Amino acid sequence: MIAVDIFNYQVNLRIFAEMIVSENTLKWAMRFYPPLFFQRIWVIKFDNGFRGVHVKISKSLLNMNYNRTIFGGTIFSASDPFYALLFDQILKRRGLKCRVWLKSAEIRYLKPGSTNLFFTISLSDEQIKEAEIAIKDEGKFVKAYPINIFNSEGVLCATVINEVYIRNLFSGEKQTIAY
């Protein structure tokens, strides 16, 4: 029997959230983060400089619904943390102390997830600059970003819109886990 000490794991993940980490370190931390691991959500890789992420949702007995396809909640969960993670790591590297989280999300299921599913998120220089300018000028930034989720054959199965909220930390405010 394998026992998982989720409290200590969350404390350790919180430590990662407060520091600048490498793409490879965060990839492995996310791979074994229990909410993703037990739903078979697997970070394939983070791009250099956290400019993007590649994610696989493996079809498994742990995430299969009555129709023998991937449970919609698993698909939705897979899209949740990644825009916040990317912005958080990029902005930390630029010296900004921010709080970043997913403010809202919307999903459209187009086809059943009867095979493994995949998605890629990429941030352009313009998107990063837009956020950076808004944070410096207005103290916060809110914007919605799309995610397209495909099956193994390249068929679009779901579209997600994630609204990211980023704001400057107030003077004296302690950094906490942001995603």
C-alpha positions in Angstrom: 0.0 0.0 0.0 1.3 3.5 -0.9 0.5 6.3 1.5 0.6 9.8 0.2 1.1 12.7 2.6 -0.8 15.3 0.7 -0.3 18.0 3.4 3.5 17.8 3.1 3.3 17.6 -0.6 1.2 20.8 -0.7 3.7 22.5 1.6 6.5 21.5 -0.7 4.5 22.7 -3.8 4.0 26.0 -1.9 7.8 26.3 -1.6 8.0 25.9 -5.4 5.4 28.6 -5.9 7.5 31.1 -3.9 10.7 30.6 -5.9 11.9 30.8 -9.4 12.4 27.2 -10.5 13.6 25.5 -13.7 11.2 24.3 -16.3 12.2 20.7 -15.6 11.8 21.0 -11.8 8.2 22.4 -12.1 7.4 19.8 -14.8 8.2 17.0 -12.3 6.4 18.8 -9.4 3.3 19.1 -11.5 3.5 15.5 -12.7 3.2 14.2 -9.2 0.9 16.9 -7.8 -2.0 14.7 -6.6 -4.9 16.6 -8.2 -3.2 16.2 -11.6 -1.5 12.8 -11.0 -4.6 10.9 -10.0 -6.6 12.3 -13.0 -3.7 11.2 -15.3 -2.9 14.8 -16.3 0.8 14.7 -17.4 3.0 17.7 -18.1 5.0 16.7 -21.2 7.2 19.7 -21.0 7.5 23.5 -20.3 9.0 25.5 -23.1 12.2 27.5 -22.4 11.5 30.6 -20.2 8.0 29.2 -19.4 6.8 30.6 -22.8 4.5 27.5 -23.2 3.5 24.1 -21.8 2.5 20.8 -23.5 0.0 18.6 -21.6 -1.3 15.1 -22.1 -4.5 13.7 -20.5 -4.2 10.0 -20.5 -7.4 8.0 -20.7 -7.5 5.6 -17.7 -9.9 3.7 -15.4 -9.4 6.6 -12.9 -10.8 9.2 -15.2 -13.3 7.3 -17.4 -17.0 8.1 -17.3 -20.1 5.9 -17.9 -19.6 6.2 -21.6 -16.0 5.0 -21.4 -14.6 8.4 -22.4 -12.6 10.9 -20.4 -14.7 12.5 -17.7 -15.4 16.1 -18.5 -14.2 17.3 -15.1 -10.8 15.8 -15.8 -10.6 17.8 -19.1 -11.6 20.9 -17.3 -9.2 20.4 -14.5 -6.3 19.9 -16.9 -6.8 23.4 -18.3 -6.9 25.1 -14.9 -3.4 25.9 -13.6 -1.2 26.4 -16.6 -1.8 30.1 -17.7 -1.3 31.1 -14.1 1.8 29.0 -13.8 3.3 30.5 -17.0 2.6 34.1 -16.1 3.8 33.6 -12.5 7.1 32.2 -13.5 7.7 34.7 -16.3 6.8 37.7 -14.2 9.0 36.5 -11.3 11.9 36.3 -13.7 11.3 40.0 -14.6 11.4 41.0 -11.0 7.6 41.6 -10.5 6.0 40.3 -7.3 2.5 39.4 -8.3 -0.4 37.2 -7.2 -1.7 35.2 -10.2 -4.7 33.0 -10.4 -7.5 31.7 -12.6 -10.4 34.1 -12.2 -13.0 32.2 -14.3 -13.2 29.5 -16.9 -15.6 28.2 -19.5 -15.5 25.0 -21.4 -17.2 23.7 -24.5 -17.2 19.9 -25.1 -17.3 19.3 -28.8 -16.4 15.5 -29.1 -16.0 12.8 -26.5 -12.5 12.2 -25.3 -12.3 8.5 -26.3 -8.5 8.6 -26.6 -5.7 10.4 -24.9 -6.1 14.2 -25.2 -3.4 16.8 -25.7 -3.1 20.6 -25.6 -0.4 23.2 -25.9 -0.4 26.7 -24.5 2.0 29.4 -25.7 2.5 33.0 -24.6 3.8 35.5 -27.1 6.1 38.4 -26.4 3.1 40.7 -27.0 0.9 38.9 -24.5 3.6 39.0 -21.8 4.3 42.7 -22.5 0.6 43.6 -22.4 0.3 42.0 -18.9 3.6 43.6 -17.7 2.5 47.1 -18.8 -1.0 46.7 -17.2 0.5 45.5 -13.9 3.0 48.4 -13.8 0.4 51.0 -14.9 -2.8 49.8 -13.2 -1.6 47.3 -10.6 -3.6 44.5 -12.2 -4.3 42.6 -15.3 -7.3 40.5 -16.3 -7.6 38.7 -19.7 -9.2 35.6 -21.1 -7.1 33.1 -23.1 -8.2 30.1 -25.2 -7.1 26.5 -25.0 -7.9 23.9 -27.7 -7.8 20.3 -26.6 -7.3 17.6 -29.2 -7.5 13.8 -29.3 -4.8 11.4 -30.6 -6.0 11.8 -34.1 -5.9 15.6 -34.0 -9.6 16.1 -33.7 -10.7 19.1 -31.6 -12.6 17.7 -28.6 -13.0 20.7 -26.3 -12.3 24.4 -26.1 -11.6 26.3 -22.9 -11.5 30.0 -22.1 -9.4 30.8 -19.0 -9.6 34.2 -17.5 -6.3 35.0 -15.7 -6.1 37.6 -12.9 -2.8 39.1 -12.0 -2.1 41.9 -9.5 0.8 43.4 -7.7 1.4 42.3 -4.2 0.6 45.1 -1.7 3.5 46.4 0.4 4.2 43.9 3.1 1.8 41.3 1.7 3.2 37.8 1.9 3.5 35.7 -1.2 1.3 32.6 -1.1 0.7 29.8 -3.5 -0.9 31.4 -6.6 -2.3 28.4 -8.4 
